[in-house]
């Protein structure tokens, strides 16, 4: 049998959380990785341990010019790219009314536009390669808005919408695209990666209710998600969407069923609005 070709990954947000787990899993499988993050100092130990297989490059994905330049550099380092995994992201906590313009723009610059810039930069390199795989880390929260995380969910929903369109556009080039709807993982997203609004006392009761609800959640280890992603990129026909996590799958399925029931409940109004 012909041994599998060593792949080259380009991973954003690689210094911690899921991005770090994806990086470690790719290296463990024998692949090469260009790992990027705003602060690459946490990656120094991996660079030393995987001499020649890992390159760490600083990158702020909200800077489009930097994304394009860094992607070009990465492709040069290892003579092309095979897998681009966009894991960079932030979390925004706060009610819609409380969110400032500065917070909204800064959040979407990373979670939405950052993912768009990475996608735009990746496609030419994967097309030149004759194919490849682009994976976008989204969230189970994208299936619907929820109090206090509405802006985060909105950014992820928009990310998924353009990613679905992109998948249709680049299929002709042999490029696979997969959305990863991640659930609750122990990634420090809700601590170091969080911006928060100034609490309005009008929402105090709701905040207390939400805090009690979320305190019951259990966070999985990022390595479990990374192992599944390794399986996904090995598939000859990978899925366009995968929900990561058993609890997440159940929640997304329940929300989808509730939404379908709501649509059917008001079907008469929908049909009354037009005959076509």
TORDOZA-942397 format. One line per 2 residues: their letters; for each residue x, y, z of C-alpha. Coordinates in nm, 2 decimals, padded with zeros to 4 digits. Example, Ala and Ser with C-alpha at 12.3 -4.5 7.8 and 13.67 -1.06 7.14 Angstrom:
! residues 2
AS = 01.23,-00.45,00.78 ~ 01.37,-00.11,00.71
END
This chain:
! residues 276
XX = 00.00,00.00,00.00 ~ 00.11,00.35,-00.07
XX = 00.18,00.54,00.25 ~ -00.05,00.84,00.31
XX = 00.10,01.18,00.20 ~ 00.19,01.41,00.49
XX = -00.06,01.69,00.50 ~ 00.00,02.05,00.59
XX = -00.25,02.22,00.82 ~ -00.30,02.60,00.87
XX = -00.47,02.65,01.21 ~ -00.59,02.98,01.36
XX = -00.64,03.04,01.73 ~ -00.39,02.76,01.79
XX = -00.24,02.88,02.12 ~ -00.51,02.75,02.35
XX = -00.84,02.56,02.37 ~ -00.97,02.38,02.07
XX = -00.71,02.53,01.84 ~ -00.43,02.39,02.05
XX = -00.60,02.05,02.06 ~ -00.64,02.04,01.68
XX = -00.27,02.13,01.65 ~ -00.15,01.86,01.88
XX = -00.37,01.60,01.71 ~ -00.25,01.69,01.36
XX = 00.11,01.67,01.48 ~ 00.05,01.33,01.65
XX = -00.09,01.19,01.33 ~ 00.24,01.28,01.15
XX = 00.12,01.59,00.97 ~ 00.28,01.93,00.96
XX = 00.12,02.24,01.10 ~ 00.14,02.61,01.06
XX = -00.01,02.73,01.39 ~ -00.12,03.09,01.42
XX = -00.24,03.31,01.71 ~ -00.22,03.67,01.83
XX = 00.02,03.55,02.10 ~ 00.23,03.25,01.99
XX = 00.44,03.22,02.31 ~ 00.23,02.93,02.44
XX = 00.32,02.73,02.13 ~ 00.70,02.74,02.20
XX = 00.70,02.41,02.37 ~ 00.53,02.24,02.08
XX = 00.77,02.40,01.83 ~ 01.06,02.26,02.03
XX = 00.90,01.91,02.07 ~ 00.81,01.88,01.70
XX = 01.12,02.02,01.53 ~ 01.06,02.09,01.17
XX = 00.69,01.98,01.17 ~ 00.55,02.29,01.34
XX = 00.58,02.66,01.25 ~ 00.42,02.92,01.47
XX = 00.33,03.26,01.32 ~ 00.17,03.56,01.49
XX = -00.17,03.65,01.34 ~ -00.47,03.87,01.42
XX = -00.74,03.74,01.20 ~ -00.93,04.07,01.20
XX = -00.65,04.22,00.99 ~ -00.73,04.11,00.64
XX = -00.39,04.21,00.49 ~ -00.21,04.01,00.76
XX = -00.42,03.71,00.70 ~ -00.35,03.71,00.33
XX = 00.03,03.76,00.39 ~ 00.05,03.50,00.66
XX = -00.13,03.24,00.45 ~ 00.11,03.30,00.17
XX = 00.40,03.26,00.41 ~ 00.26,02.94,00.55
XX = 00.22,02.79,00.20 ~ 00.58,02.87,00.12
XX = 00.71,02.71,00.44 ~ 00.58,02.37,00.37
XX = 00.52,02.39,-00.01 ~ 00.14,02.42,00.00
XX = -00.15,02.38,00.23 ~ -00.40,02.09,00.25
XX = -00.62,02.16,00.55 ~ -00.72,02.51,00.68
XX = -00.89,02.51,01.02 ~ -01.03,02.84,01.14
XX = -01.05,02.81,01.52 ~ -00.98,03.18,01.62
XX = -01.27,03.33,01.81 ~ -01.40,03.53,02.10
XX = -01.70,03.51,02.33 ~ -01.92,03.81,02.40
XX = -02.15,03.80,02.71 ~ -02.42,04.06,02.76
XX = -02.77,04.17,02.67 ~ -02.83,04.32,02.33
XX = -02.93,04.65,02.48 ~ -02.61,04.67,02.68
XX = -02.37,04.60,02.40 ~ -02.17,04.90,02.29
XX = -02.09,04.98,01.92 ~ -01.72,04.93,02.00
XX = -01.79,04.59,02.15 ~ -02.01,04.48,01.87
XX = -01.77,04.58,01.59 ~ -01.46,04.43,01.77
XX = -01.64,04.10,01.83 ~ -01.77,04.06,01.48
XX = -01.43,04.17,01.34 ~ -01.29,03.85,01.48
XX = -01.57,03.60,01.48 ~ -01.73,03.69,01.15
XX = -01.49,03.90,00.94 ~ -01.18,03.71,01.06
XX = -01.33,03.38,00.94 ~ -01.42,03.55,00.61
XX = -01.07,03.67,00.56 ~ -00.92,03.33,00.64
XX = -01.16,03.17,00.40 ~ -01.08,03.41,00.12
XX = -00.71,03.36,00.18 ~ -00.74,02.98,00.19
XX = -00.93,02.91,-00.13 ~ -00.66,03.01,-00.38
XX = -00.40,02.79,-00.21 ~ -00.63,02.49,-00.19
XX = -00.74,02.53,-00.55 ~ -00.38,02.55,-00.65
XX = -00.32,02.23,-00.46 ~ -00.60,02.06,-00.66
XX = -00.83,02.03,-00.36 ~ -00.82,02.03,00.02
XX = -01.04,02.09,00.32 ~ -01.15,02.41,00.50
XX = -01.31,02.37,00.84 ~ -01.48,02.64,01.03
XX = -01.53,02.62,01.41 ~ -01.88,02.75,01.49
XX = -02.10,02.68,01.79 ~ -02.42,02.50,01.88
XX = -02.54,02.84,01.97 ~ -02.57,02.93,01.60
XX = -02.90,02.75,01.57 ~ -03.09,03.03,01.75
XX = -03.04,03.34,01.96 ~ -03.03,03.31,02.34
XX = -03.05,03.57,02.61 ~ -02.71,03.73,02.69
XX = -02.52,03.56,02.41 ~ -02.72,03.70,02.12
XX = -02.43,03.87,01.95 ~ -02.21,03.57,01.97
XX = -02.48,03.35,01.82 ~ -02.55,03.61,01.55
XX = -02.18,03.61,01.44 ~ -02.17,03.23,01.43
XX = -02.49,03.21,01.23 ~ -02.36,03.46,00.98
XX = -02.03,03.26,00.96 ~ -02.23,02.95,00.88
XX = -02.44,03.11,00.62 ~ -02.15,03.24,00.41
XX = -01.97,02.90,00.47 ~ -02.26,02.71,00.32
XX = -02.25,02.93,00.02 ~ -01.87,02.89,00.00
XX = -01.90,02.51,00.01 ~ -02.12,02.53,-00.30
XX = -01.89,02.76,-00.48 ~ -01.56,02.57,-00.43
XX = -01.69,02.21,-00.46 ~ -01.59,02.23,-00.83
XX = -01.23,02.27,-00.73 ~ -01.23,01.96,-00.51
XX = -01.23,02.16,-00.19 ~ -01.44,02.02,00.10
XX = -01.59,02.26,00.35 ~ -01.71,02.15,00.70
XX = -01.88,02.35,00.97 ~ -01.80,02.23,01.33
XX = -02.07,02.31,01.57 ~ -01.88,02.29,01.90
XX = -02.05,02.26,02.23 ~ -01.91,02.32,02.58
XX = -01.54,02.24,02.59 ~ -01.28,02.34,02.85
XX = -01.11,02.61,02.64 ~ -01.09,02.92,02.86
XX = -01.33,03.08,02.60 ~ -01.56,03.19,02.88
XX = -01.28,03.35,03.08 ~ -00.97,03.47,02.89
XX = -01.16,03.49,02.56 ~ -01.46,03.68,02.68
XX = -01.57,04.04,02.66 ~ -01.87,04.15,02.87
XX = -02.11,04.44,02.88 ~ -02.17,04.67,03.17
XX = -02.47,04.50,03.35 ~ -02.80,04.69,03.34
XX = -02.99,04.64,03.67 ~ -03.31,04.59,03.46
XX = -03.17,04.25,03.36 ~ -03.06,04.14,03.71
XX = -03.33,03.87,03.76 ~ -03.26,03.72,03.41
XX = -02.89,03.71,03.48 ~ -02.95,03.52,03.80
XX = -03.17,03.27,03.62 ~ -02.92,03.22,03.34
XX = -02.63,03.17,03.59 ~ -02.83,02.90,03.76
XX = -02.90,02.73,03.43 ~ -02.55,02.74,03.30
XX = -02.39,02.62,03.63 ~ -02.53,02.27,03.55
XX = -02.33,02.24,03.23 ~ -02.04,01.99,03.19
XX = -01.74,02.08,02.98 ~ -01.57,01.82,02.76
XX = -01.20,01.79,02.69 ~ -01.09,01.95,02.36
XX = -00.89,01.64,02.27 ~ -01.22,01.45,02.22
XX = -01.32,01.71,01.95 ~ -00.98,01.70,01.80
XX = -00.99,01.32,01.75 ~ -01.32,01.35,01.57
XX = -01.19,01.63,01.34 ~ -00.90,01.40,01.25
XX = -01.15,01.14,01.15 ~ -01.35,01.40,00.94
XX = -01.05,01.51,00.74 ~ -00.97,01.14,00.66
XX = -01.31,01.09,00.50 ~ -01.32,01.08,00.12
XX = -01.65,01.27,00.13 ~ -01.66,01.47,00.45
XX = -01.98,01.62,00.59 ~ -02.07,01.98,00.55
XX = -02.17,02.01,00.91 ~ -02.09,01.81,01.23
XX = -02.21,01.88,01.58 ~ -01.93,01.82,01.83
XX = -02.05,01.67,02.15 ~ -02.33,01.44,02.26
XX = -02.51,01.70,02.48 ~ -02.47,01.95,02.20
XX = -02.62,01.71,01.95 ~ -02.93,01.65,02.17
XX = -02.98,02.03,02.23 ~ -02.95,02.12,01.86
XX = -03.18,01.84,01.77 ~ -03.44,01.95,02.02
XX = -03.42,02.31,01.91 ~ -03.46,02.20,01.54
XX = -03.77,02.00,01.63 ~ -03.92,02.29,01.82
XX = -03.85,02.52,01.53 ~ -04.01,02.28,01.29
XX = -04.32,02.25,01.51 ~ -04.35,02.63,01.52
XX = -04.33,02.65,01.15 ~ -04.61,02.40,01.11
XX = -04.82,02.56,01.38 ~ -04.84,02.88,01.18
XX = -04.84,02.72,00.83 ~ -05.18,02.87,00.75
XX = -05.04,03.23,00.80 ~ -04.74,03.15,00.58
XX = -04.96,03.02,00.30 ~ -05.21,03.31,00.33
XX = -04.92,03.55,00.26 ~ -04.88,03.42,-00.10
XX = -05.00,03.17,-00.35 ~ -04.67,03.11,-00.52
END
